[in-house]
Amino acid sequence: MTASTSTLARQVLVQLGEVILGKERQLKLALACVLAKGHLLIEDVPGVGKTTLAAALAATLGLRFSRVQFTSDLLPADLLGASVFERDTGTFRFHEGPVFTNVLLADEINRASPRTQSALLEAMEERQVSESGVARLLPTPFFVLATQNPSDQSGTFALPESQLDRFLMVVTLGYPDPAAERELLAGRDRREIARHLPALLSPEKLLEVQAEVDRVHVAPALLDYVQTLLRATREGSTFMAGLSPRAGLSLLSATRAWAWLSGRDHALPQDVHAVFAAVATHRLLSRTTFAPDPRAVTSLLEETPIP
């Protein structure tokens, strides 16, 4: 990691911190998720800054941005686009939907029907959309930044496990501390600030940074530790199913990104610790509650020795 890219990483986090106050760890996790080429799900009650964070992140990275408000009557074609017959030419022409962008903000994703939620699966996994038998590539880079309300609120449809697994991380913002909330109440509208943030990166520069993150060294001993954690999730009776190999790859990608943001070209066990809960919790369902159990994930991490 060069001095210039280290400075750039700090600048990005500082600018995001001007919009989302008092949430340094969550902002670093969100940025690490993007640098690891993953999709991000921000889960929390309405009004804590989920949408503002997504907009600020896209603006700061200099990426093309589309926002879709998910509702119960939203159709897959409203997201992906559709072929429309044109009388002048006598042919069908494909009209791109909002998914053809760099950053798609799927706002309140769990208020849409499961059919519409699932329409994003191919886009998230393959970075393409298939329509009328034709595969259409999405712009590069491409990310889904989704927000989600708590599943116990009325009018929500729980995301299926297969779609949750496509999100590299799930981040919860929570309420601000008193000092941050006072500054928020006394200052300018954070949504207005987010709309006027200068771009510190560009799509091309972001791809360069992602390539640099991919080169962060992971030693064999650290791979041993990651495998030990994966086995620990699969053993015992705590979780319905353990982490998959794909989840293991996601954990390594996030670990590399966290190490890069910490100014290193090699990953350490502390980097695995920093991202493990955000990567693993939504993928591990408790046998007793059939829901993610953050405490069980934290206990597993604390009880698993570093080789």
Secondary structure, DSSP 8 states (H G I E B T S, - for coil): --HHHHHHHHHHHHHHHTTSTT-HHHHHHHHHHHHTT-EEEEE--TTSSHHHHHHHHHHHHT--EEEEE--TT--HHHHHEEEEEETTTTEEEEEE-TTSSSEEEEETGGGS-HHHHHTTHHHHHHSEEEETTEEEE--SS-EEEEEE--TTSTT-----HHHHTTEEEEE------HHHHHHHHHS--HHHHHHT---S--HHHHHHHHHHHHT-B--HHHHHHHHHHHHHHHSSSSBSS---HHHHHHHHHHHHHHHHHTT-SB--HHHHHHHHHHHHGGG-BBTTTSSB-HHHHHHHHHHS---
